[in-house]
Amino acid sequence: MSTLPALFPAPAFVGLPGGMELLVILLLAVCVFGIPTLLLLGGGGYLFARSSRRDERLKELEREVDTLRERVDESDGSSEDGRDGEEDRDATPTRKDDR
């Protein structure tokens, strides 16, 4: 039984990974942990921005409702005879043919 001589002897212990191996390990770690984290943070930021825009729109609508209520209160207070003029506007005009 003949054995081939070992060209490369087996090392007695495994050494530390070199520069290129460390770079590959770092790249894999970033892909596994970093990208999902960035996506979660980006999604959270998007949802936060969307809710703040919704809050701004809600505040704007509340201000508009307040101004419209003030206008209604002013128009109710300015009409002394109890009529605000809307009845005249809502009345259908009569035509000569209807008489």
SVG drawing of the C-alpha trace seen along z (x, -y; Angstrom):
<svg xmlns="http://www.w3.org/2000/svg" viewBox="-102 -94 108 96">
<polyline fill="none" stroke="black" stroke-width="0.4" points="0.0,0.0 1.6,-3.2 0.6,-6.6 1.3,-9.8 3.5,-12.1 1.6,-15.1 2.4,-18.2 0.9,-20.4 1.1,-19.2 -2.1,-19.6 -1.8,-22.5 -1.8,-21.8 -4.2,-24.7 -6.3,-27.0 -5.1,-30.6 -7.1,-33.8 -8.8,-34.7 -7.0,-37.1 -8.0,-40.5 -10.1,-39.2 -11.9,-36.6 -12.7,-39.3 -14.1,-41.5 -16.4,-38.8 -17.6,-38.1 -18.3,-41.8 -20.2,-42.0 -22.3,-39.0 -23.0,-40.5 -24.1,-43.8 -26.4,-42.0 -27.9,-39.8 -28.4,-42.4 -27.8,-45.9 -30.2,-45.9 -33.3,-44.7 -32.5,-47.2 -32.3,-50.0 -35.5,-48.9 -37.3,-48.8 -36.0,-52.3 -36.9,-53.6 -40.4,-52.2 -40.9,-53.7 -39.7,-57.0 -42.1,-56.9 -45.0,-56.0 -44.1,-58.8 -43.9,-61.4 -47.2,-60.2 -48.9,-60.5 -47.5,-64.0 -48.9,-65.1 -52.2,-63.6 -52.0,-65.6 -51.2,-68.8 -54.2,-68.3 -56.4,-67.6 -55.3,-70.8 -55.9,-72.7 -59.4,-71.4 -60.1,-72.2 -59.0,-75.8 -61.2,-76.0 -64.2,-74.7 -63.5,-77.2 -63.5,-80.1 -66.7,-78.9 -68.4,-78.6 -67.3,-82.2 -68.7,-83.4 -72.0,-81.7 -72.1,-83.2 -71.4,-86.6 -74.1,-86.3 -76.6,-85.1 -75.7,-88.0 -75.9,-90.7 -79.4,-89.8 -81.7,-91.7 -85.0,-90.6 -84.2,-86.9 -83.8,-86.4 -80.4,-85.9 -81.4,-86.4 -81.1,-82.8 -84.8,-82.3 -85.0,-84.9 -82.1,-83.2 -83.6,-79.7 -87.1,-80.7 -87.8,-79.6 -88.5,-82.4 -91.9,-82.5 -92.3,-82.8 -95.1,-84.6 -96.3,-81.2 -96.9,-79.8 -99.5,-82.4"/>
</svg>
